[in-house]
Amino acid sequence: MNQDKEISRRWQLFAITAVIVWLIWLLAPVLMPFAIAAMLGYLGDPLADRLERLGLNRMWAATIVFVVLMVVVVGVLLLLIPLIARQVENLISNLPRYGDWIQNTLWPWLQAQLHLDPHMFDSDRLMTAIKEHIGSIGGVATAVIGKVSRSGVGIAMWLTNLVLIPVVAFYLLRDWDRLVATIDGMLPRSVQPTIAYLARESDAILGAFVRGQLLVMLALGVFYGVGLELVGLSVGLLIGLVAGLLSFVPYLGFIIGFAAAIVAALVQFGDWTHVLLVCVVFALGQLLEGYVLTPKLVGDKIGLHPVAVIFAVLAGGYLFGFFGVLLALPAASVIVVLMRYLIERYRMSELYNDEGPADPVIAEVEAAAAPPAGDAAAGVMPPGDRPAE
């Protein structure tokens, strides 16, 4: 009877979990502002708790932290948007130079190195096709942006999201501890200790990831951008920022930023000195990330393999779009905690520890392969092992 009750309880928990996951998948298009607001609330909760310990009530602590977060976000946007706009304008104005370099330098070099037939690929026709597709993409983007800008519903949705994010973030920050206590109080008492333990472990990993990885991305973006600007690249700041933002996926930001910076240096300067300087900047950035930033700011608490990170980002994007990409690594970190717990439960279970009866097939094979008992006792070697006379 107790076993049937336990099975029924597990099926009920499984059904509740499945319904929650299904609702998240169903409501993914409208969850973006709430996800961003929850991330802001999660980032600000430790600081609000510290202010509470200093004597402030939760309302004033949440208000102070919220104002600080908004000032930081608005300041970063006001600083970065003009810089990025100038870098994008510079990139667009230099696109003809990049096209000429590809057509007159890179393409002939590839043909010579790979021993390709010059008539196999018509570079003029390829460049014409690329220009036509770029034009069509630009036309489609212009049409989409124009349609959204003319659509009252589109404008209302954008404005609603912009207003919702700070409003929801403030209320989540103010009521964070109360929400956690409410959820804890609604859990079945039979599983509450386990879920509370997993929540604490997940919070430790998420704290290490969200706070630490954001600082690593910011530091790398600044380092790469400033370094490439000092090298003299006209689009160095843009490349550096992109490389820093993509650094949450191992080696992705480095590969994309390094390749783009090499091409930019060859097109802009056409010598190997600036290419060598770009290599020095990215080598120093990798050393800074591997030996200083990641160990100090993130540590080894997450334990996500690079392949798991790439899979999590791709799977999240495929299932939930940009919302899935945003939450892919935090969700993967929580899954790591669950997997560690399940592995420990498995190693403590009878399935793992029970040796069970001996396999008769293996016993028969081992008995047939073993030397006879009399020969082994007398020290007689099998014929195959005797030395040649």
Secondary structure, 3 states (H helix, E strand, C coil): CHHHHHHHHHHHHHHHHHHHHHHHHHCHHHCHHHHHHHHHHHHHHHHHHHHHHCCCCHHHHHHHHHHHHHHHHHHHHHHHHHHHHHHHHHHHHCHHHHHHHHHHHHHHHHHHHHCCCCCCCCHHHHHHHHHHHHHHHHHHHHHHHHHHHHCHHHHHHHHHHHHHHHHHHHHHHHCHHHHHHHHHHHCCCCCHHHHHHHHHHHHHHHHHHHHHHHHHHHHHHHHHHHHHHHHCCCCHHHHHHHHHHHHHCCCHHHHHHHHHHHHHHHHHCCCHHHHHHHHHHHHHHHHHHHHHHHHHHHCCCCCCCHHHHHHHHHHHHHHHCHHHHHHHHHHHHHHHHHHHHHHHHHHCCHHHHCCCCCCHHHHHHHHHHCCCHHHHHHCCCCHHHCCCC
